[in-house]
Amino acid sequence: MLKWSQGIAMKIIDYMQEHKLSRADIAARLACSPQYVSKILSGHTNFSFKSIAEIEKRLNINIMEISFA
């Protein structure tokens, strides 16, 4: 789980850097507090599939890729 949480954090950090966004900007897009964004970016958040889907939708990014190999 920790590996997945860190991967999500890295995807969001990459997105922030690419778009020159602050934690406050991400908080506004996710409709959450800057403190929650800090928790997400720490890489220690236990995400539900629903919360991952919401992040993907609000940031228009693909966080989870499913492989049926």
C-alpha positions in Angstrom: 0.0 0.0 0.0 2.8 2.4 0.9 4.3 2.0 -2.6 1.0 2.9 -4.3 0.5 5.9 -2.0 4.0 7.1 -2.8 3.3 6.6 -6.5 0.1 8.7 -6.4 2.0 11.4 -4.5 4.7 11.4 -7.2 2.1 11.7 -10.0 0.5 14.7 -8.3 3.9 16.3 -7.6 4.8 15.9 -11.3 1.5 17.4 -12.3 2.1 20.3 -9.9 5.6 21.0 -11.3 4.4 20.6 -14.9 1.6 23.2 -14.4 3.5 25.4 -11.9 0.8 24.8 -9.2 1.1 25.2 -5.5 -0.4 23.1 -2.8 -3.1 25.7 -2.4 -3.9 25.5 -6.1 -4.2 21.7 -5.9 -6.4 22.0 -2.8 -8.7 24.4 -4.7 -9.0 21.9 -7.6 -9.6 19.0 -5.3 -12.0 21.0 -3.1 -10.1 20.0 0.0 -7.8 21.7 2.5 -4.1 22.4 1.9 -3.4 20.2 4.9 -5.0 17.3 3.2 -2.9 18.0 0.1 0.1 17.9 2.3 -1.0 14.5 3.7 -1.5 13.2 0.1 2.0 14.5 -0.9 3.6 12.8 2.1 3.0 9.5 0.4 1.3 8.0 3.5 -2.4 8.2 2.6 -4.6 5.2 2.5 -6.7 6.0 -0.6 -10.0 4.5 -1.5 -10.8 3.8 -5.2 -13.4 6.5 -5.0 -10.9 9.1 -3.8 -8.4 8.1 -6.5 -11.1 8.4 -9.1 -12.1 11.9 -7.8 -8.5 13.1 -7.9 -8.2 11.8 -11.5 -11.4 13.5 -12.5 -10.6 16.9 -10.9 -7.0 17.0 -12.1 -7.7 15.3 -15.4 -4.8 12.9 -14.9 -4.4 9.1 -15.0 -3.1 7.9 -11.7 -3.9 4.2 -11.8 -3.3 2.0 -14.8 -4.9 -1.4 -14.9 -3.2 -4.2 -16.7 -5.0 -7.4 -17.6 -1.9 -9.3 -18.7 
